[in-house]
Amino acid sequence: MIERIPLRRYGRPEEIASVVAFLLSADSSYMTGEVLHAAGGARL
């Protein structure tokens, strides 16, 4: 599975947490209808 991820590693919990924190913050207040993939580039 690692070979299919361009960054060649799994995401660390703190990396996923930072995405969640962004979505919960005012910084994402103007975003609508987006899909964010925290997948190390695996969905490119």
BALUMMI-665990 format. One record per atom (N, C-alpha, C): residue in three letters; x, y, z; atom name; residue number from 0. Coordinates in Angstrom, 2 decimals. Example, Ala and Ser with C-alpha at 12.3 -4.5 7.8 and 13.67 -1.06 7.14 Angstrom:
! residues 2
   res        xx        yy        zz   atom     n
   ALA     13.19     -5.69      7.80      N     0
   ALA     12.30     -4.50      7.80     CA     0
   ALA     13.20     -3.30      7.80      C     0
   SER     12.85     -2.25      7.08      N     1
   SER     13.67     -1.06      7.14     CA     1
   SER     12.90      0.03      7.87      C     1
//
This chain:
! residues 44
   res        xx        yy        zz   atom     n
   MET      0.81     -1.19      0.00      N     0
   MET      0.00      0.00      0.00     CA     0
   MET      0.86      1.27      0.00      C     0
   ILE      1.95      1.25      0.74      N     1
   ILE      2.82      2.42      0.81     CA     1
   ILE      3.32      2.83     -0.58      C     1
   GLU      3.56      1.88     -1.45      N     2
   GLU      4.07      2.19     -2.78     CA     2
   GLU      3.07      3.01     -3.60      C     2
   ARG      1.80      2.94     -3.25      N     3
   ARG      0.76      3.68     -3.97     CA     3
   ARG      0.58      5.11     -3.47      C     3
   ILE      1.24      5.44     -2.36      N     4
   ILE      1.15      6.79     -1.79     CA     4
   ILE      2.37      7.58     -2.25      C     4
   PRO      2.17      8.68     -2.99      N     5
   PRO      3.32      9.44     -3.49     CA     5
   PRO      4.31      9.89     -2.41      C     5
   LEU      3.85     10.19     -1.21      N     6
   LEU      4.77     10.59     -0.15     CA     6
   LEU      5.46      9.41      0.52      C     6
   ARG      5.08      8.19      0.16      N     7
   ARG      5.71      6.95      0.62     CA     7
   ARG      5.64      6.75      2.14      C     7
   ARG      4.56      7.25      2.75      N     8
   ARG      4.37      7.03      4.18     CA     8
   ARG      2.90      7.27      4.50      C     8
   TYR      2.47      6.75      5.63      N     9
   TYR      1.12      7.01      6.12     CA     9
   TYR      1.11      8.37      6.83      C     9
   GLY     -0.03      8.97      6.87      N    10
   GLY     -0.17     10.24      7.57     CA    10
   GLY     -0.07     10.04      9.07      C    10
   ARG      0.52     11.03      9.73      N    11
   ARG      0.61     11.00     11.19     CA    11
   ARG     -0.67     11.59     11.78      C    11
   PRO     -1.06     11.17     12.95      N    12
   PRO     -2.29     11.69     13.57     CA    12
   PRO     -2.33     13.20     13.64      C    12
   GLU     -1.21     13.83     13.92      N    13
   GLU     -1.19     15.29     14.01     CA    13
   GLU     -1.42     15.97     12.66      C    13
   GLU     -1.07     15.28     11.57      N    14
   GLU     -1.33     15.83     10.25     CA    14
   GLU     -2.83     15.82      9.94      C    14
   ILE     -3.49     14.75     10.32      N    15
   ILE     -4.94     14.67     10.14     CA    15
   ILE     -5.63     15.66     11.07      C    15
   ALA     -5.14     15.78     12.30      N    16
   ALA     -5.71     16.71     13.26     CA    16
   ALA     -5.61     18.15     12.76      C    16
   SER     -4.54     18.50     12.08      N    17
   SER     -4.41     19.87     11.59     CA    17
   SER     -5.41     20.17     10.49      C    17
   VAL     -5.75     19.17      9.69      N    18
   VAL     -6.80     19.35      8.67     CA    18
   VAL     -8.15     19.56      9.36      C    18
   VAL     -8.43     18.76     10.36      N    19
   VAL     -9.68     18.90     11.11     CA    19
   VAL     -9.74     20.26     11.80      C    19
   ALA     -8.63     20.68     12.39      N    20
   ALA     -8.59     21.99     13.07     CA    20
   ALA     -8.86     23.11     12.08      C    20
   PHE     -8.31     23.01     10.88      N    21
   PHE     -8.57     24.02      9.85     CA    21
   PHE    -10.05     24.07      9.52      C    21
   LEU    -10.66     22.90      9.32      N    22
   LEU    -12.08     22.87      8.96     CA    22
   LEU    -12.97     23.42     10.06      C    22
   LEU    -12.54     23.29     11.30      N    23
   LEU    -13.31     23.80     12.43     CA    23
   LEU    -13.04     25.27     12.72      C    23
   SER    -12.05     25.84     12.07      N    24
   SER    -11.66     27.22     12.35     CA    24
   SER    -12.39     28.21     11.45      C    24
   ALA    -12.26     29.46     11.80      N    25
   ALA    -12.83     30.54     10.98     CA    25
   ALA    -12.13     30.65      9.63      C    25
   ASP    -10.91     30.12      9.51      N    26
   ASP    -10.19     30.17      8.24     CA    26
   ASP    -10.90     29.43      7.12      C    26
   SER    -11.75     28.48      7.47      N    27
   SER    -12.47     27.73      6.43     CA    27
   SER    -13.92     28.20      6.28      C    27
   SER    -14.26     29.33      6.88      N    28
   SER    -15.66     29.77      6.91     CA    28
   SER    -16.24     30.07      5.53      C    28
   TYR    -15.42     30.37      4.55      N    29
   TYR    -15.92     30.71      3.22     CA    29
   TYR    -15.91     29.51      2.27      C    29
   MET    -15.49     28.38      2.74      N    30
   MET    -15.45     27.17      1.90     CA    30
   MET    -16.83     26.53      1.84      C    30
   THR    -17.22     26.11      0.66      N    31
   THR    -18.48     25.38      0.49     CA    31
   THR    -18.28     24.28     -0.53      C    31
   GLY    -18.85     23.13     -0.26      N    32
   GLY    -18.87     22.04     -1.23     CA    32
   GLY    -17.53     21.49     -1.65      C    32
   GLU    -16.56     21.51     -0.80      N    33
   GLU    -15.23     20.99     -1.14     CA    33
   GLU    -15.00     19.63     -0.51      C    33
   VAL    -14.17     18.85     -1.15      N    34
   VAL    -13.73     17.57     -0.59     CA    34
   VAL    -12.22     17.68     -0.43      C    34
   LEU    -11.76     17.53      0.79      N    35
   LEU    -10.33     17.56      1.06     CA    35
   LEU     -9.84     16.15      1.32      C    35
   HIS     -8.75     15.79      0.66      N    36
   HIS     -8.18     14.46      0.85     CA    36
   HIS     -6.83     14.60      1.55      C    36
   ALA     -6.77     14.18      2.78      N    37
   ALA     -5.49     14.16      3.50     CA    37
   ALA     -4.93     12.75      3.32      C    37
   ALA     -4.39     12.52      2.13      N    38
   ALA     -3.99     11.16      1.75     CA    38
   ALA     -2.58     11.09      1.19      C    38
   GLY     -1.76     12.09      1.44      N    39
   GLY     -0.38     12.04      0.96     CA    39
   GLY     -0.23     12.00     -0.55      C    39
   GLY     -1.26     12.46     -1.24      N    40
   GLY     -1.22     12.48     -2.70     CA    40
   GLY     -1.78     11.21     -3.33      C    40
   ALA     -2.28     10.28     -2.56      N    41
   ALA     -2.76      9.01     -3.09     CA    41
   ALA     -3.98      9.17     -4.00      C    41
   ARG     -4.66     10.28     -3.93      N    42
   ARG     -5.85     10.49     -4.74     CA    42
   ARG     -5.61     11.40     -5.93      C    42
   LEU     -4.37     11.67     -6.27      N    43
   LEU     -4.06     12.53     -7.42     CA    43
   LEU     -4.47     11.89     -8.70      C    43
//
